[in-house]
Amino acid sequence: MSIEVSVLYFAKSAELAGVKSEKIRVRSDLTSIQLWQELEKRHPKLFAVREQVVLAVRQDYVPLGEQRVSLSEGDEVAVIPPLSGG
């Protein structure tokens, strides 16, 4: 089943995607890596942060991998790139 979710891009991910937010249609049940691949298809430059990025679904952190993500219509997905500083 396809649903619409809001994607928020922060810091470097917003710079690479060229947008701070957008609404996209995705399957409601997929893995976190499949969700990331959908974002990369839309914004190929995101590949640059793939190894360090973390997703947050409904404000819960989700590492990229085979972990299942169940999304509902209107959910919020945040793309959180690595933070610099020290």
C-alpha positions in Angstrom: 0.0 0.0 0.0 1.3 3.5 -0.9 1.1 6.3 1.6 2.2 9.9 1.7 4.8 11.0 4.3 6.6 14.2 5.1 10.4 14.1 4.8 12.5 16.7 6.6 16.1 17.2 5.6 18.6 18.8 8.1 22.0 20.4 7.7 24.1 18.6 5.0 21.2 16.4 3.9 19.2 19.6 3.1 22.1 21.0 1.2 22.5 17.8 -0.9 18.8 17.3 -1.5 18.3 21.0 -2.4 15.1 21.1 -0.3 14.4 21.3 3.5 11.2 19.3 3.3 8.9 17.5 0.8 6.0 15.0 0.7 6.7 11.7 -0.9 4.7 8.5 -1.6 6.2 5.2 -0.4 5.1 1.8 0.7 3.7 1.6 4.2 5.9 -1.4 5.2 9.5 -1.4 4.1 13.0 -1.6 5.7 14.9 1.5 6.7 17.4 0.9 3.9 14.6 0.7 1.3 13.2 4.0 2.6 16.7 5.5 2.3 17.0 4.1 -1.3 13.7 5.9 -2.2 15.2 9.2 -0.9 18.4 8.5 -2.9 16.5 7.9 -6.1 14.9 11.4 -5.7 18.1 13.1 -4.6 21.2 11.1 -5.8 23.6 13.5 -4.1 22.4 12.1 -0.7 24.7 9.1 -1.4 27.5 11.2 0.0 26.1 10.9 3.6 24.7 7.4 3.3 27.3 5.8 5.7 26.7 8.3 8.5 23.1 9.3 8.2 20.3 8.3 10.7 16.6 8.5 9.9 14.0 9.4 12.5 10.5 8.1 12.0 7.9 9.8 14.3 10.9 11.2 16.2 12.4 7.7 16.9 15.9 7.1 15.5 16.2 4.3 13.0 19.6 3.1 11.8 19.9 2.2 8.1 19.6 -1.5 7.6 17.1 -4.4 7.4 15.0 -3.1 10.3 11.3 -2.9 9.3 9.7 0.5 9.3 5.9 0.7 9.4 4.7 4.1 8.2 1.3 5.6 8.4 -0.3 8.2 6.2 1.1 11.6 7.2 4.1 10.3 9.2 7.2 12.5 9.5 10.6 11.1 8.5 13.7 13.2 9.3 17.0 12.8 7.6 19.7 13.5 10.2 23.2 13.7 8.8 26.4 13.5 10.9 27.0 16.5 13.1 30.3 18.2 13.0 32.1 19.9 15.8 33.8 18.7 18.9 
